[in-house]
Amino acid sequence: MTKVSFYILGSTDPLDRQQFACRLAEKAYLQGHQVFIHTEDQTQSEAMDQALWAFRPDSFVPHQVLATDNKIEAPVLISHENTAPPKLMDVLINLNPVQPLFFSQFERLAEIINGDEAIKKQGRVRYQFYKDRGYHLDTHQINN
């Protein structure tokens, strides 16, 4: 069963949420995991792509944004489509306001919540969704 972790950031800055997603993706990648970052839309997918190139000068996280004609080569994939990734992956970082339909195929799911009221409200709905279905939930307070 998928282990669901909620990471609660104190900030309301959307860039802090993006930076934390980059840190999680880097950590998982360095541990040998295949990571899928599920975003809200194409703009957020492109922003994550750029952020993964630049979030730390000494970091390299091989990644790609999925498109219909892409050859899948990277261990970290980014997509806003509501379809499962085209290959088996084990860590899902969800930046979308709703839980993806395919979340249960992953070993781990990371939900990143910040102080923005809309994001907190959406996060509470997802938390209740997972809880009602018996998923193991962890909550981590992150001091930015």
Secondary structure as UniProt FT lines:
FT   STRAND          3..9
FT   HELIX           14..30
FT   TURN            31..32
FT   STRAND          35..38
FT   HELIX           42..54
FT   TURN            57..58
FT   STRAND          63..65
FT   TURN            68..69
FT   STRAND          76..79
FT   STRAND          91..94
FT   TURN            101..102
FT   HELIX           103..105
FT   STRAND          108..113
FT   HELIX           117..132
FT   TURN            133..134
FT   STRAND          136..142
//
